[in-house]
């Protein structure tokens, strides 16, 4: 179903998104701002990490 490469990318994206959300909330921002930041950080990891790991950028 999933390869180890895919699970690694999704796990790292989730961790980065959660940390970003927590840091934005800790700085006193509102929930919508934190969720937008979280989505942006997670999306950036999903785009960049497969290329950095040497994959073709496809999560299949």
Residue frames as qw, qx, qy, qz and C-alpha x, y, z in Angstrom:
[[0.000, 0.886, 0.463, 0.000, 0.00, 0.00, 0.00],
 [0.014, -0.982, 0.187, -0.015, 2.66, 2.55, 1.06],
 [0.769, 0.319, -0.345, 0.434, 6.38, 2.34, 0.61],
 [0.610, -0.483, -0.279, 0.563, 8.82, 3.19, 3.38],
 [0.295, 0.115, 0.154, 0.936, 9.82, 6.30, 1.42],
 [0.250, -0.566, -0.427, -0.659, 6.20, 7.50, 1.34],
 [0.625, -0.650, -0.425, 0.071, 5.67, 6.86, 5.04],
 [0.561, -0.250, -0.137, 0.777, 8.85, 8.76, 5.87],
 [0.100, 0.280, 0.242, 0.923, 7.79, 11.77, 3.81],
 [0.422, -0.622, -0.449, -0.484, 4.27, 11.83, 5.28],
 [0.671, -0.541, -0.390, 0.325, 5.56, 11.43, 8.84],
 [0.438, -0.128, -0.049, 0.888, 8.07, 14.25, 8.48],
 [0.079, -0.427, -0.349, -0.830, 5.42, 16.47, 6.87],
 [0.546, -0.656, -0.479, -0.205, 3.07, 15.83, 9.79],
 [0.637, -0.447, -0.279, 0.562, 5.73, 16.57, 12.38],
 [0.289, 0.069, 0.108, 0.949, 6.81, 19.78, 10.66],
 [0.249, -0.547, -0.436, -0.670, 3.18, 20.89, 10.33],
 [0.615, -0.645, -0.451, 0.046, 2.47, 20.20, 14.02],
 [0.563, -0.317, -0.162, 0.746, 5.59, 22.02, 15.19],
 [0.131, 0.256, 0.247, 0.925, 4.83, 25.00, 12.96],
 [0.398, -0.638, -0.479, -0.453, 1.26, 25.17, 14.24],
 [0.649, -0.584, -0.376, 0.310, 2.44, 25.03, 17.86],
 [0.468, -0.149, -0.030, 0.871, 5.06, 27.73, 17.36],
 [0.043, -0.405, -0.338, -0.849, 2.62, 30.05, 15.61],
 [0.526, -0.671, -0.462, -0.242, 0.04, 29.55, 18.37],
 [0.656, -0.443, -0.292, 0.537, 2.70, 30.12, 21.03],
 [0.314, 0.080, 0.077, 0.943, 3.53, 33.45, 19.45],
 [0.157, 0.426, 0.451, -0.769, -0.03, 34.60, 20.07],
 [0.231, 0.085, -0.553, -0.796, -1.52, 34.24, 16.61],
 [0.711, 0.070, 0.232, -0.660, -5.12, 33.23, 16.00],
 [0.721, 0.023, 0.692, -0.032, -6.24, 29.72, 15.03],
 [0.720, 0.665, 0.190, -0.055, -6.84, 30.53, 11.34],
 [0.207, 0.867, -0.454, -0.013, -3.36, 31.98, 11.02],
 [0.445, -0.461, 0.766, -0.050, -1.83, 28.95, 12.73],
 [0.781, 0.245, 0.571, -0.064, -3.70, 26.53, 10.48],
 [0.588, 0.806, -0.055, -0.044, -2.65, 28.38, 7.34],
 [0.023, -0.779, 0.626, -0.028, 0.96, 28.33, 8.51],
 [0.642, -0.200, 0.733, -0.103, 0.67, 24.65, 9.35],
 [0.792, 0.489, 0.360, -0.063, -0.71, 23.83, 5.90],
 [0.403, 0.873, -0.273, -0.021, 1.97, 25.86, 4.18],
 [0.226, -0.650, 0.724, -0.050, 4.79, 24.20, 6.09],
 [0.721, 0.008, 0.687, -0.090, 3.39, 20.71, 5.55],
 [0.721, 0.665, 0.179, -0.078, 2.88, 21.37, 1.85],
 [0.207, 0.859, -0.467, -0.030, 6.40, 22.69, 1.47],
 [0.432, -0.427, 0.793, -0.040, 7.80, 19.54, 3.06],
 [0.776, 0.292, 0.550, -0.105, 5.65, 17.34, 0.79],
 [0.599, 0.798, -0.058, -0.039, 7.10, 19.13, -2.22],
 [0.126, 0.833, -0.532, 0.085, 10.74, 19.39, -1.15],
 [0.583, -0.466, 0.653, -0.131, 11.50, 16.24, 0.83],
 [0.906, 0.227, 0.358, 0.019, 10.93, 13.61, -1.90],
 [0.576, 0.779, -0.162, 0.186, 13.29, 15.52, -4.19],
 [0.153, -0.786, 0.555, -0.225, 15.89, 15.81, -1.43],
 [0.743, -0.263, 0.603, -0.119, 15.68, 12.08, -0.75],
 [0.098, -0.347, 0.793, 0.490, 16.39, 11.36, -4.39],
 [0.451, 0.405, 0.791, -0.086, 12.93, 10.24, -5.41],
 [0.207, 0.334, 0.562, 0.728, 11.02, 11.40, -8.45],
 [0.172, -0.032, 0.166, -0.970, 8.70, 13.54, -6.33],
 [0.626, -0.194, -0.487, -0.578, 5.78, 11.15, -6.72],
 [0.395, -0.336, 0.649, -0.557, 4.14, 9.80, -3.57],
 [0.909, 0.076, -0.110, -0.395, 3.06, 6.49, -5.10]]
